[in-house]
């Protein structure tokens, strides 16, 4: 039977090739689909999508004005400010730093232009020299020694002395370098002063009692004469 089959002519070969190609295309279409796919256009324009940052309120004129006003309020109530380099801190480290500060002390990363405007006309005008580079600003309302000690402890515990050392600070119209801020930080903290005052007050009755009971003291003789 096989030998009885005639060999295909040239025309038949070409026709067979065309049919085979069509079969391949049809098979591919079964997998890829011959129907055109139309993608729905997003209802939100990419140009109008705002994710904060450059398009946020803080970069508008009103936002900058509010920021400067807020900084001026913090400067008015601050007893001292000092700065250290910003950047390179994780979220957890930043939260740890903020949480370690005494009550009434805050820290913020402020752009130099905004900080320079906020310093104008305040007692911290001299701190304008510190508005160079990305810095973190510390505003201390009450406990100066405690705040600087907390900052020093943070840089030590988190190995940040080399990258986030003190740059300088200002207090009562005077600009201090890093050494000056460290010297101020060596002063007793608010809690230490309270403890010393409390200890002194508690010691007064004891000292007075000793003086009164001393037989040869002038106060003891005066009390005796007054009693008589």
Buried (B, 14 or more C-beta within 10 A) or exposed (E): EEEEEEEEEEEEEEEEEEEEEEEEEEEEEEEEEEEEEEEEEEEEEEEEEEEEEEEEEBEEEEEBEEBBEEBBEBBEEBBBBBBBBBEEBEEEBBEBBEEBBBEBBBBBEBBBEBBBBBBEEBBBBBBBEBBEEEBBBBBBBBBBBBBBBBBBEBBEEBEBEEEBBBBBBBBEEEBBEBEBBBEBBEEBBBEBBEEEEEEEEEEEEEEEEEEEEEEEEEEBEEEEEEEE
